[in-house]
Amino acid sequence: MIRKTIKIVNKLGMHARPATMIVKAATKYRSEFKIVKSDMEINGKSIMGVMTLAAEFGSELELVADGVDEEFLIKEITEMFANKFGED
Amino acid sequence: MKKIKGNSVSAGIAIGKAKIIDKHELYIERKKILKREIEFELSRFKEDVEFVINELDKLIQDYTYSQENRDILESHKMILQDPEFNNRISKLISNDQNSLEQAINTYFTEAADIFSNMNNKYLSHRVIDFEDVAYRLLSHIMDERKDVLENVDENSILIMENISPSFVTKVFDKNIQGLCTERGSSNSHSSIIARSMNLPMLVNALGLLGNIKDGEDMIIDGNDGYVIISPTKKVLEKYQTIYKEEQKDRKGLLKLIDVEPITKDGKKIKLMSNIEIPQEIDQVLKYNSAGIGLFRTEFLFIDRDDLPTEEEQYEIYKDIAEQCKPNSVIIRTIDVGGDKLSNILNITYEENPNLGCRGIRISLQNIPIFKQQIKAILRANVQGNIKIMFPMISGVNELLKVKEIIEICSKELINTGIAFNADMELGAMIEIPSAVITSDSIVDECDFLSIGTNDLIQYTLAVDRDNQSISNYYKPTHPSVIRSIKLTVDNAHKVGKKVAVCGEMASEKEYVKLLLALGVDELSVSPGRLLLIKKEIINCNITEIKSKLDKILSCKTSKEVMKLI
């Protein structure tokens, strides 16, 4: 299992488009994927879950992946956050 | 008889029978199932979801619309493929013995609750996506897709909690009397369309759904903003009289569709339309408008959480220009206050937004966004009937900067080899007193002027017209406003250029004569008012009112002016 803390650096926060991107990417992998925000934990492969995080600019999230391809999953998702989901 | 207050977003009286369109519960009759039905219900779920996903796939591929619309459909598909959605529905069916319809309804009601409790309004707004998906799925399952509106007869007034974008066009294709929603706002797309169709519509009628039954007699008073349920005979008769008069007036106006807007003394006035969203083009064409005098582009930028691409804008501008041909379309670059864009632009809090970063100032501070819009317009103008105009011009400087940017955009387009046409008339909006005073210099740097009376009045008289306590200071015929219009027109005419009025003053029939006497060449009004204003033009004798112009211009108060016109 891998845990990784990341920060939301795109200005608009987790709106519909990034949420769609995350779920699309995560679904490609076999590992389980969860996102934790303070005391809330959601399924990272669920669009409903990711959108209900209502994560805004500056907030911290913990990515948790568990399974055979966990490192690849975490790597791809971390890069998406760092690249601000192609915004700017 | 019950009377409920609402906000009128489109005037007029509607009398008919209530037709409640409820996207969820109305069609769910069977709520619980038997244990032995669980298996069957689960297989239905799988098949129905697959069917709707296939349907969405087709739409995503066929869609000739924008990337944004495709993205929305893509996210709708994802909602249906969501593992949590799958789990929850399966559990509701297996454990709670919910029927499929009931399970779906429960799931989406829960989703709606979560979203409406969010603090971030841009995220909470996405509840509309979940409602759209729920509707699509339920209407497939119940095969009600066509029937929902097929059973609506002409005598109906539609009652809904809110009206979602995918429902709007379907509703307006039907010949109904009026529309009333429990939620909604005056600047929603449905309200705008209702206005341009002159269809009475009321929003924000709180408690409506709890107080009305399907088929009940009702009245929408779109003039005073009331819904009246089961009116007494006396009230009904009163409204029938008003309704008949309104219908008579409307019929009279419709006869003017093919009549030219020529005054009694033979001057032809160019009468155009203002549009806020592309869908209004149907009304523009129906009423035979001489093109579009103000195409607002704000709808592309507000109420969304990302920016429109150049491509998306290009498609929309091109489509409108094509439909308007051979008439011209004047596209106005984005004109909003920074507060409305704070979700997509980095805008700091402003103490005084009306005097802050808005209109052309936003564009000049966000050059990449401005350039996208300019390029989209230049590309759409390949057909040659587009003009461009800029809001909140305070002096020559902004125009010079804008021209520089257009130059740069043209060069960049040449380099990329994309087709465009920079042969396009440029206009400045005159709505700030400094622009009025220096309109002689401004008109030298552009091809036409367009007076935005709402802001001109607000800035000239220093009065916020939405501020109830001082609304008596908002006077369109204040001598300062009239003299400002006169000065602007004179300065433009000196160099042979034209002046239009696209503000609300042009849409109010009592001011038409005055504007024409002041020398205004063109009027642009909302599509729903076009025929009314045309009638006013036809009945106007400019020579006659011009003979009083000196007197009007020397009036000391707006009251004196009103007496003369």
Boltz contact constraints between the chains, C-beta under 6 A:
constraints:
  - contact:
      token1: [A, 12]
      token2: [B, 305]
      max_distance: 6.0
  - contact:
      token1: [A, 15]
      token2: [B, 305]
      max_distance: 6.0
  - contact:
      token1: [A, 16]
      token2: [B, 75]
      max_distance: 6.0
  - contact:
      token1: [A, 16]
      token2: [B, 126]
      max_distance: 6.0
  - contact:
      token1: [A, 20]
      token2: [B, 75]
      max_distance: 6.0
  - contact:
      token1: [A, 20]
      token2: [B, 78]
      max_distance: 6.0
  - contact:
      token1: [A, 43]
      token2: [B, 84]
      max_distance: 6.0
  - contact:
      token1: [A, 45]
      token2: [B, 83]
      max_distance: 6.0
  - contact:
      token1: [A, 46]
      token2: [B, 82]
      max_distance: 6.0
  - contact:
      token1: [A, 46]
      token2: [B, 83]
      max_distance: 6.0
  - contact:
      token1: [A, 46]
      token2: [B, 84]
      max_distance: 6.0
  - contact:
      token1: [A, 47]
      token2: [B, 78]
      max_distance: 6.0
  - contact:
      token1: [A, 47]
      token2: [B, 79]
      max_distance: 6.0
  - contact:
      token1: [A, 47]
      token2: [B, 82]
      max_distance: 6.0
  - contact:
      token1: [A, 48]
      token2: [B, 82]
      max_distance: 6.0
  - contact:
      token1: [A, 48]
      token2: [B, 84]
      max_distance: 6.0
  - contact:
      token1: [A, 49]
      token2: [B, 84]
      max_distance: 6.0
  - contact:
      token1: [A, 52]
      token2: [B, 114]
      max_distance: 6.0
  - contact:
      token1: [A, 54]
      token2: [B, 118]
      max_distance: 6.0
  - contact:
      token1: [A, 54]
      token2: [B, 120]
      max_distance: 6.0
  - contact:
      token1: [A, 54]
      token2: [B, 123]
      max_distance: 6.0
